[in-house]
Amino acid sequence: MLFVLFLAYSAHVRVLPYMSPADCGAVLADHVARSFASPLHMRLRTTLQGIHARGRRVARSARPAVFVDGHVDYAAAFGSLADWLFE
């Protein structure tokens, strides 16, 4: 059983499933170069441009917990409390 876990871990580490910050620029440049020749990369590039144009979501801590009309957003209040407690 331990040998199977070791093999699974070795295979997982060898594949390198996460991109390091140093590789990000090279991967994006390669993607842009491939997007002019590959229909898949072209479709991905247009999708990513749409996502980038919409911008980022508002962070939980930036949402108001209590609104002007007295409505309380309990998720935002709990998020603010958790951020304050676990800093």
GIUR-V503468 format. One record per pair of residues at least 12 apart in sequence whose ideal C-beta (glycine too) atoms are under 8 Angstrom apart, sorted by sequence separation. I is the first residue (numbers start at 1). GAP is how many residues later the second one is. If there is no record, write none. Layout:
I GAP
I GAP
//
This chain:
64 12
65 12
31 13
32 13
63 13
31 14
60 15
65 15
60 16
63 16
61 18
60 19
61 19
60 20
61 22
60 23
//
